[in-house]
Structure formats: C-alpha cells, structure tokens
Amino acid sequence: MKIVALIAAAGKGKRMNARISKPFIPISGKHILAYTIEKFEKCKLIDKIYLIISPEEREICHKSIILKYSFSKVQELIDGGETRQDSVYNGIKALDKDTDIVVIHDGARPLVEETIIRDSIEKALKYGAAIAAIPVKDTIKKSDNNFFINKTLNREEIWRAQTPQTFKYDIILPAYRQAYEEKYLTTDDAAIVERYGHKVKLIIGSEENIKITTPFDIIIAENFLKKGFRFKFKL
C-alpha cells in the first residue's frame, strides 16, 4: 500500500498583498508551508510527500524549508501551473504508477490535524474518495443577477469544503484526465471526481483548519498556535 501526500503550494495569494508568495510567509517565525509539511511528515500513514510550487521558488523551498527542517518524506518539487487545477494535475501525473491513495492538501492550511488526515485516508480506502468539510452555521441565501433573494437553502445540507481531499489513485487520475479533455474547470478536486460519477464521502473537518488567504487569517492562525484551540463538530 503506497499513500502519497500532494501539497499544493504554488498559489501567489494576491489577496495577501505580500511581496512573497503565501506559503513562504512566516507565522510565529516559521513558514506557513513548513507547518503544513510537518503534519504529513509526522503522519505514519503517509509514505511520500510531493510539493507543488512555483518554479522560481524551488531554491528557497529546498533550502529554507526542506533542508532546514530535515523533511525526509519530501520526494520531489513539482512545477505549478496557471491555476490550482493545473498545478494539482501536474502533481498527479508525476506520481508513481503504483500509488494507491493520493491525499491532496492546500499548502496554506497549516493547522490540519493528523486525525483528519488519517480519517480521510481510511474513508478513501473504503469509499474511493473522501474530503474534509464542516457544516455551515449561517443561513444561506441564493440570489438572482439583480441581488434579490430567490431561494433560501437548507443549512443542514450545506458544507464548507476543506482539504485534505483524498482519493484512490485509479479514480483521481482518469477523472482529471477527462476533465482536461472536456475543458471542465473547477477549484475543487472532489468536484472533478463527482462530475464523473464517483460519490465522495464527507468527513468532519475543523474550524482551525483554515486556508490562509488574507492578512486577517494570519492573525487567526497565530492565535490558534498560541492557545491550542481544538474545535470539534458533533453531528
């Protein structure tokens, strides 16, 4: 059984308004990406880690993160593409053909818990595909083009997708290949698998498993790290 983590860290993070790419922004003196890799490095179920990064950041990633923290599971640095979907596809195509499970995770989600990683793998082994998600707390409204509400959605059926999103290799690879043949574009890996007929199992994520997108998110992440918050959902 070969289980591989594919960490997508090629995003520029324009909303961050920083001079450096988002994965290399420090939080409490440590790069965001270093926190993320560490979670998968420590998870005993993960055999290998592949990083998807911008080509111009290969050197800084190798020296300032991989070598500095002695991450032994990192196998390869893969060039990112124009979009996240391009980047992930580059990563999937670079994996060994004997890969069984692919755990896809955002490099900008450094606070993921190992229990979530393990749960996603276990459910993917059983169901073929699984993603972390949390239930929404607010009432969700759907509007028309003129910003008038035309529907109130059932909150109990709405979830906020997170990563990891975990799949059997022989499901995610052909799904991505077919998406590109049909020029189907999305920002979510599970959406591609769903489109081609595979059901995706939800697992419970956590509130602290945020994707760092704006400067405000850095403040939140720093507080989580300092105070060790753990939010657990119960269904």
Helices and strands as residue ranges (DSSP letters): E 3-8, G 14-16, G 22-24, E 26-27, E 30-31, H 32-42, E 48-53, G 55-57, H 58-61, I 62-67, E 74-79, H 84-94, E 101-106, H 114-127, E 129-135, E 141-143, E 149-152, G 155-157, E 159-168, H 169-181, H 189-195, E 201-204, H 215-227
